[in-house]
Amino acid sequence: MLMRLGSILFALPAIVLLVLYGIELSTVSDCTDQSLFFDYVTNSCVEQKTEQSSYYHRNSTFVDLMLLLSAFGSMLMIWGMLAKGMSRPKD
């Protein structure tokens, strides 16, 4: 049970972060294809160049919480492995 829950908590935050980053990157690419610039404050295409900021800089609390959740998931997996022990089927 701990292994399964830990695995989900370990992988899910990374998948969520990658999907959200990919969606934003797709929007930025659409703006670039139209010869426009992406405004990170308003999340829209604009004609004049704006200051670029990283995804982490704009969403640092969310990213930190996702990484903390992933670290907690890895701890649950380790705890599950230690609790289960070295059980092998006997020949």
N, C-alpha and C positions, 0 to 999 in steps of 0.2 A: 504494500500500500504506500509506504513512504517513497519507495523507488519510483512508482508511477506518478505520484503527486509531485515529487521533486523533478522528474523529467519534464513534466508539463510546465512547471514554474520556471525551469531552467530555459526551455526553448521558446515558450510563448512570447515573453517580452522582446526577445531579439527579433522574432518574426514580425511582431507589431511595429517595432521601430523601423525595420527594413521596408515594410509596406508603406508606412506613412512617409518615410523619406523618398521612396520611389514615386509616390503620388505627387509629392511636391516637385521632385526633379522633372517629372513628366510635364507639369504645368510650366516650369521654367523653360523647358525645351520648346514647348509650344509657343511661348513668347519670343524666344530667340528665332524660331523658324519664321515668325512674322516680322522680323527685323525690329522688334521692340525689346524693352527691358522689363524685368520682373521687379516689382516693388514688394519687398518682403513684409512691410508694415501693413499694407492694404491687401496683400495677396492678389494683385491684379497686374496686368500688363500696362506699362506706361511708355511714353515716347522719350522721356529724358532719363539718363542714367541715374540710378540711385545707389546708395551704399549697400554693399553686399554683407550679409551676416550669415554665420553658420547655423545649421539646424540646432545644434547644441546650445549656441548662444541665445537663440530665441526661445527654446523649450528646455532649458537646463533642469528645472525641477522634474519635469516629466521623464526626461532621459535618465536622470539620476535614480528616480524611483523604479523605473523599469530595470535598470542594471542592478539595483539593490534586490529587487524581486528575483532576478535571475541568480544572483549570488545566494540568496536564501534557498532557492531551488537546488542549487548544487550542494548546499549543506544538508538538505533533506536527503538527497541521493546518497551522500557519504554516510549519513546516519543510518539510512536504510541498509546499506551494504555492511556496515559494522554490526548492526543488529541481527542481520540474517546470518552472518558468519560465513565460514568457508564450507558450505554444504554442497557436497557432490554425491551423485548417486553411486552407491556401492556396487562394484562388479560382482 
